[in-house]
Amino acid sequence: MKLTIHTFLTIDGVMQAPGNPDEDREGNFMHGGWAFAYDDDETSVAIRSWYERAGAFLFGRRTYELFSNYWPKVTDPNSLIASQLNALPKYVASGTLKTVDWHPSQLMTDVVREVKALKEQPGDELQVHGSGALARTLIEHDLVDEYHLLTFPVHLGSGKRLFADGVHPGSLRLLEGRATKGGIMISSYAPAGPVRYADFGR
């Protein structure tokens, strides 16, 4: 399976709590709910296309708890996102959860080893949505095959970032990029090796 990261970002790279004010207040974050005032139809189509390609999901604890408290209650058979999330395998990276009740779910305790094994299996995308701490672990161990990003026209100046301080440097290759009428950038990247350096004066 190909491991893909899917997330919402601000212009300054923040991914914390896009959905509502109380989603994640860690670090005294007061900007929760920054994304959906800017949402538009093109963005919804892009998100739907993400879920159409899913073969399984990989969540960190916080995102798993957020999703599992909402999506099992969505029973509309016409909701592709709910249908995919409720039916497909879900892997949860957590050192604190003892059980996961959103069927079919499975706990992971040795994330790097178990993700490497999953990537060797046949199938569609192993998708990570949100799950910032998990995403940074996957980036650090070169396990990410593609990034699918929605970058919103807002900057916050604080909050958890996808590429946080301390993440090892790397280059990315643009696979797709376009802007919606509302100013949201829809982009996809693949890792492209180490950063290349040059001297401007030469």
C-alpha positions as a Markdown table, in Angstrom:
| # | Residue | x | y | z |
|---|---|---|---|---|
| 1 | Met | 0.0 | 0.0 | 0.0 |
| 2 | Lys | 1.0 | 3.6 | -0.6 |
| 3 | Leu | 1.1 | 5.7 | 2.5 |
| 4 | Thr | -0.5 | 9.1 | 2.0 |
| 5 | Ile | -0.9 | 12.1 | 4.3 |
| 6 | His | -4.0 | 14.2 | 3.9 |
| 7 | Thr | -4.4 | 17.4 | 5.9 |
| 8 | Phe | -5.6 | 21.0 | 6.1 |
| 9 | Leu | -2.9 | 23.7 | 6.5 |
| 10 | Thr | -2.8 | 27.4 | 7.1 |
| 11 | Ile | -0.4 | 29.5 | 5.0 |
| 12 | Asp | 2.1 | 29.3 | 7.8 |
| 13 | Gly | 1.8 | 25.5 | 8.0 |
| 14 | Val | -0.5 | 25.1 | 11.1 |
| 15 | Met | -2.6 | 22.0 | 11.0 |
| 16 | Gln | -4.0 | 22.2 | 14.6 |
| 17 | Ala | -7.8 | 22.1 | 15.1 |
| 18 | Pro | -9.2 | 23.1 | 11.7 |
| 19 | Gly | -12.7 | 21.9 | 12.4 |
| 20 | Asn | -14.0 | 23.5 | 15.6 |
| 21 | Pro | -13.0 | 25.7 | 18.5 |
| 22 | Asp | -12.7 | 22.9 | 21.0 |
| 23 | Glu | -11.1 | 20.3 | 18.7 |
| 24 | Asp | -7.6 | 20.7 | 20.2 |
| 25 | Arg | -6.7 | 23.5 | 22.7 |
| 26 | Glu | -3.3 | 22.0 | 23.6 |
| 27 | Gly | -0.7 | 24.7 | 24.0 |
| 28 | Asn | -3.4 | 27.2 | 24.8 |
| 29 | Phe | -4.4 | 27.2 | 21.1 |
| 30 | Met | -7.3 | 29.7 | 20.6 |
| 31 | His | -7.8 | 29.5 | 16.8 |
| 32 | Gly | -9.8 | 26.2 | 16.5 |
| 33 | Gly | -12.2 | 26.2 | 13.6 |
| 34 | Trp | -10.1 | 28.2 | 11.2 |
| 35 | Ala | -10.7 | 26.2 | 8.1 |
| 36 | Phe | -14.4 | 25.8 | 7.2 |
| 37 | Ala | -15.3 | 29.5 | 7.0 |
| 38 | Tyr | -13.3 | 29.4 | 3.8 |
| 39 | Asp | -14.6 | 26.1 | 2.5 |
| 40 | Asp | -16.1 | 25.8 | -1.0 |
| 41 | Asp | -17.5 | 23.2 | -3.4 |
| 42 | Glu | -14.2 | 22.6 | -5.1 |
| 43 | Thr | -12.6 | 21.7 | -1.8 |
| 44 | Ser | -15.4 | 19.3 | -1.0 |
| 45 | Val | -14.8 | 17.5 | -4.4 |
| 46 | Ala | -11.1 | 17.3 | -3.6 |
| 47 | Ile | -11.8 | 15.8 | -0.2 |
| 48 | Arg | -14.2 | 13.3 | -1.6 |
| 49 | Ser | -11.6 | 12.2 | -4.2 |
| 50 | Trp | -9.1 | 11.5 | -1.3 |
| 51 | Tyr | -11.5 | 9.1 | 0.3 |
| 52 | Glu | -12.4 | 7.4 | -3.0 |
| 53 | Arg | -8.7 | 6.2 | -3.1 |
| 54 | Ala | -8.6 | 4.9 | 0.4 |
| 55 | Gly | -7.8 | 1.2 | 1.1 |
| 56 | Ala | -7.3 | 1.6 | 4.9 |
| 57 | Phe | -6.8 | 4.4 | 7.4 |
| 58 | Leu | -4.0 | 5.1 | 10.0 |
| 59 | Phe | -4.8 | 7.4 | 12.9 |
| 60 | Gly | -3.1 | 8.9 | 15.9 |
| 61 | Arg | -5.0 | 8.7 | 19.1 |
| 62 | Arg | -6.5 | 12.2 | 19.1 |
| 63 | Thr | -7.8 | 12.0 | 15.6 |
| 64 | Tyr | -9.1 | 8.5 | 16.1 |
| 65 | Glu | -11.1 | 9.6 | 19.1 |
| 66 | Leu | -12.4 | 12.6 | 17.2 |
| 67 | Phe | -13.5 | 10.6 | 14.1 |
| 68 | Ser | -14.9 | 7.6 | 16.1 |
| 69 | Asn | -17.1 | 10.0 | 18.1 |
| 70 | Tyr | -18.7 | 11.3 | 14.9 |
| 71 | Trp | -18.5 | 9.1 | 11.8 |
| 72 | Pro | -20.2 | 5.9 | 13.1 |
| 73 | Lys | -23.3 | 8.0 | 13.7 |
| 74 | Val | -23.4 | 9.0 | 10.0 |
| 75 | Thr | -25.5 | 6.2 | 8.4 |
| 76 | Asp | -26.4 | 7.9 | 5.1 |
| 77 | Pro | -25.5 | 5.3 | 2.4 |
| 78 | Asn | -24.9 | 8.2 | 0.0 |
| 79 | Ser | -22.1 | 9.6 | 2.2 |
| 80 | Leu | -18.9 | 8.2 | 0.6 |
| 81 | Ile | -16.7 | 9.5 | 3.4 |
| 82 | Ala | -18.8 | 7.9 | 6.1 |
| 83 | Ser | -19.1 | 4.7 | 4.1 |
| 84 | Gln | -15.3 | 4.4 | 3.6 |
| 85 | Leu | -14.4 | 5.3 | 7.2 |
| 86 | Asn | -16.9 | 3.0 | 8.7 |
| 87 | Ala | -16.2 | 0.0 | 6.4 |
| 88 | Leu | -12.4 | 0.0 | 5.8 |
| 89 | Pro | -9.7 | -1.2 | 8.2 |
| 90 | Lys | -8.5 | 1.4 | 10.6 |
| 91 | Tyr | -5.1 | 1.2 | 12.4 |
| 92 | Val | -4.6 | 3.3 | 15.5 |
| 93 | Ala | -1.1 | 4.3 | 16.7 |
| 94 | Ser | -1.4 | 4.8 | 20.5 |
| 95 | Gly | 0.5 | 3.9 | 23.6 |
| 96 | Thr | -2.3 | 4.8 | 25.9 |
| 97 | Leu | -5.5 | 3.3 | 24.4 |
| 98 | Lys | -6.3 | -0.2 | 25.6 |
| 99 | Thr | -9.1 | -1.0 | 23.2 |
| 100 | Val | -10.5 | 0.4 | 19.9 |
| 101 | Asp | -14.2 | -0.1 | 19.4 |
| 102 | Trp | -14.8 | 1.4 | 15.9 |
| 103 | His | -15.0 | -1.8 | 13.8 |
| 104 | Pro | -12.8 | -2.8 | 12.1 |
| 105 | Ser | -10.0 | -1.2 | 14.1 |
| 106 | Gln | -6.6 | -2.4 | 15.3 |
| 107 | Leu | -4.2 | -0.9 | 17.8 |
| 108 | Met | -0.5 | -0.4 | 16.8 |
| 109 | Thr | 2.2 | -0.1 | 19.5 |
| 110 | Asp | 5.3 | -0.4 | 17.3 |
| 111 | Val | 4.3 | 2.1 | 14.7 |
| 112 | Val | 7.4 | 2.2 | 12.5 |
| 113 | Arg | 7.7 | -1.6 | 12.2 |
| 114 | Glu | 4.0 | -2.2 | 11.7 |
| 115 | Val | 3.6 | 0.6 | 9.1 |
| 116 | Lys | 6.5 | -0.8 | 7.1 |
| 117 | Ala | 4.8 | -4.2 | 7.1 |
| 118 | Leu | 1.5 | -2.6 | 6.0 |
| 119 | Lys | 3.2 | -0.8 | 3.1 |
| 120 | Glu | 4.4 | -4.1 | 1.8 |
| 121 | Gln | 0.8 | -5.4 | 1.5 |
| 122 | Pro | -1.2 | -5.0 | -1.7 |
| 123 | Gly | -4.0 | -2.5 | -1.8 |
| 124 | Asp | -5.0 | 1.1 | -2.3 |
| 125 | Glu | -3.8 | 4.0 | -0.2 |
| 126 | Leu | -3.1 | 3.7 | 3.5 |
| 127 | Gln | -4.3 | 7.2 | 4.4 |
| 128 | Val | -3.4 | 9.4 | 7.4 |
| 129 | His | -5.8 | 12.2 | 8.1 |
| 130 | Gly | -4.8 | 14.9 | 10.5 |
| 131 | Ser | -2.9 | 13.0 | 13.3 |
| 132 | Gly | 0.0 | 15.5 | 13.5 |
| 133 | Ala | 2.3 | 13.7 | 15.9 |
| 134 | Leu | 1.9 | 10.5 | 14.0 |
| 135 | Ala | 2.5 | 12.3 | 10.7 |
| 136 | Arg | 5.7 | 13.7 | 12.0 |
| 137 | Thr | 6.9 | 10.3 | 13.1 |
| 138 | Leu | 6.2 | 8.9 | 9.6 |
| 139 | Ile | 8.0 | 11.8 | 8.0 |
| 140 | Glu | 11.0 | 11.3 | 10.3 |
| 141 | His | 11.3 | 7.7 | 9.2 |
| 142 | Asp | 10.8 | 8.3 | 5.5 |
| 143 | Leu | 7.6 | 6.3 | 5.4 |
| 144 | Val | 5.4 | 8.9 | 3.5 |
| 145 | Asp | 4.8 | 8.3 | -0.2 |
| 146 | Glu | 2.6 | 11.4 | -1.0 |
| 147 | Tyr | 1.2 | 14.5 | 0.7 |
| 148 | His | -2.2 | 15.8 | -0.2 |
| 149 | Leu | -2.7 | 19.2 | 1.2 |
| 150 | Leu | -5.4 | 21.9 | 1.4 |
| 151 | Thr | -3.8 | 25.2 | 2.2 |
| 152 | Phe | -6.3 | 27.8 | 3.4 |
| 153 | Pro | -5.8 | 31.6 | 3.0 |
| 154 | Val | -5.2 | 32.3 | 6.6 |
| 155 | His | -2.1 | 32.6 | 8.9 |
| 156 | Leu | -2.2 | 32.1 | 12.7 |
| 157 | Gly | 1.3 | 32.5 | 14.0 |
| 158 | Ser | 1.0 | 29.6 | 16.5 |
| 159 | Gly | -0.1 | 26.0 | 16.6 |
| 160 | Lys | 1.1 | 22.6 | 15.7 |
| 161 | Arg | 2.7 | 22.3 | 12.2 |
| 162 | Leu | 3.0 | 19.4 | 9.8 |
| 163 | Phe | 6.7 | 20.1 | 9.3 |
| 164 | Ala | 7.6 | 21.2 | 12.8 |
| 165 | Asp | 10.9 | 22.4 | 14.1 |
| 166 | Gly | 13.3 | 19.4 | 14.2 |
| 167 | Val | 11.8 | 17.4 | 11.3 |
| 168 | His | 14.7 | 16.4 | 9.0 |
| 169 | Pro | 15.1 | 18.5 | 5.8 |
| 170 | Gly | 13.9 | 17.1 | 2.5 |
| 171 | Ser | 12.8 | 18.1 | -1.0 |
| 172 | Leu | 9.3 | 17.6 | -2.5 |
| 173 | Arg | 8.2 | 17.1 | -6.1 |
| 174 | Leu | 4.9 | 18.7 | -7.0 |
| 175 | Leu | 2.4 | 16.2 | -8.4 |
| 176 | Glu | -0.6 | 18.5 | -8.7 |
| 177 | Gly | -1.5 | 22.1 | -7.8 |
| 178 | Arg | -4.4 | 24.4 | -8.3 |
| 179 | Ala | -6.4 | 27.1 | -6.5 |
| 180 | Thr | -10.1 | 27.2 | -5.9 |
| 181 | Lys | -12.2 | 30.3 | -6.5 |
| 182 | Gly | -12.1 | 30.8 | -2.7 |
| 183 | Gly | -8.3 | 30.9 | -2.6 |
| 184 | Ile | -7.7 | 27.4 | -1.2 |
| 185 | Met | -4.6 | 25.7 | -2.7 |
| 186 | Ile | -5.1 | 22.0 | -3.5 |
| 187 | Ser | -1.7 | 20.4 | -3.9 |
| 188 | Ser | -0.1 | 17.0 | -3.9 |
| 189 | Tyr | 3.6 | 16.3 | -3.4 |
| 190 | Ala | 5.9 | 13.3 | -3.3 |
| 191 | Pro | 9.2 | 13.2 | -1.4 |
| 192 | Ala | 12.2 | 13.9 | -3.7 |
| 193 | Gly | 15.3 | 13.2 | -1.7 |
| 194 | Pro | 17.5 | 15.6 | 0.3 |
| 195 | Val | 17.4 | 19.3 | 0.0 |
| 196 | Arg | 19.5 | 20.7 | -2.8 |
| 197 | Tyr | 21.7 | 23.7 | -2.1 |
| 198 | Ala | 23.2 | 26.3 | -4.3 |
| 199 | Asp | 25.1 | 29.6 | -4.0 |
| 200 | Phe | 23.2 | 32.6 | -5.4 |
| 201 | Gly | 26.4 | 34.4 | -6.2 |
| 202 | Arg | 27.7 | 31.6 | -8.5 |
